[in-house]
Amino acid sequence: MFYLLIGAVVVVFLLWGRRKPFLKGDGWRIGAGVTAVVAFAGAAYASIRGAWEPGVVLFVIGLWTAVTARQRPVVRRAGGANAEVGLSEARAILGVGPQATKAEIQAAHARLIRLAHPDKGGTTGLAAQLNAARDRLLSGK
C-alpha cells in the first residue's frame, strides 16, 4: 500500500508540474529523469520483496517519467505565420525569380512543402513560412 501511495504522489506531482512547472527550462527534464530513476529503484525493491502489484505500478510510472524526461518543450517564436513577408523575402524562401508565374510559384511551393511539412519530419514554423511566402507572392501578382 505504501508503494501505491508513493506512485500516486509521483503521478500528482507530474500532472500538476506540467501545468505550473516547479522548475524552469530543462530543470523539468532533470526532475522527471530523477523521478524515473527513483521509480525504477522502487519497482526493483518491491519486486524483490514479492510485492508485484506495486512493483508493476512503479515500473510503469518509471517508464512514463523516463519518456517525459526525453521530451523537449515546444518553443514558439514571436511573429510566426502572422508576420508580414516582403516580396523579395518570399521569393528567396520559395527560390523563384521576380518574373515567376503563378504556376511556377505553386510548383515551387508544392516541392518545398513536401519536404518541410510537419507530417514528413519538417517543422510547423517552416511550413508556415512557406505558406506565407506563397500567399504573399500570389496576392502580389
Buried (B, 14 or more C-beta within 10 A) or exposed (E): EEBBEBBEEBBEBBEEBEEEEEEEEEEBBEBBBEBBEBBBEBBBBBBEEEBEEBBBBBBBBBBBBBEBBEEEEEEEEEEEEEEEBEEEBBBEBBEBEEEBEEEBBBBBBEEBBEEBBEEEEBEBBBBBBBBBBBBBBEEEE
